[in-house]
Amino acid sequence: MIAWALNIASVAVALALLLNGWRLLKGPALGDRIVALDTMVINVIALIVLIGMIGGNDTYFEAALLLAMVGFVSTIAYCKFILRGDIVE
C-alpha cells in the first residue's frame, strides 16, 4: 500500500514540476519567474526524498538537504540581484 502512495506522490510532484516549468517560461512578470524557480527547487527536493523512500537509500536525504540549502541561498541572491543590481556590495 505504501508503494502505491509513493508512486502516486511521485507522479503528482513530477506534474507540479512540469507546471512550474511552464510558469517559469511563460510568467508575465519577473517576480512570477522567481517564485516559480523557488517552487521548482522545493518540488525537486520532494522528488529526491520520494526517490530515497522508494529506493530505501539514505544518501538521497543528504542530497535533498544540500539542495535545500543551495536553493535558499540562490533564491536570496537572485532577489537581491534583481532589487539592487549586484549581489555583493
RAUR-V855782 format. One record per backbone hydrogen bond with DSSP energy under -0.5 kcal/mol. CO is the residue of the C=O (numbers start at 0). NH is the residue of the N-H. If there is no record, write none. Layout:
# RAUR-V855782
{{CO/NH} {CO/NH}}
This chain:
# RAUR-V855782
{{0/4} {1/5} {2/6} {3/7} {4/8} {5/9} {6/10} {7/11} {8/12} {9/13} {10/14} {11/15} {12/16} {13/17} {14/18} {15/19} {16/20} {17/21} {18/22} {19/23} {20/24} {21/25} {22/26} {28/32} {29/33} {30/34} {31/35} {32/36} {33/37} {34/38} {35/39} {36/40} {37/41} {38/42} {39/43} {40/44} {41/45} {42/46} {43/47} {44/48} {45/49} {46/50} {47/51} {48/52} {49/53} {50/54} {51/55} {51/56} {56/59} {57/60} {57/61} {58/62} {59/63} {60/64} {61/65} {62/66} {63/67} {64/68} {65/69} {66/70} {67/71} {68/72} {69/73} {70/74} {71/75} {72/76} {73/77} {74/78} {75/79} {76/80} {77/81} {78/82} {79/83} {79/84} {80/84} {86/88}}
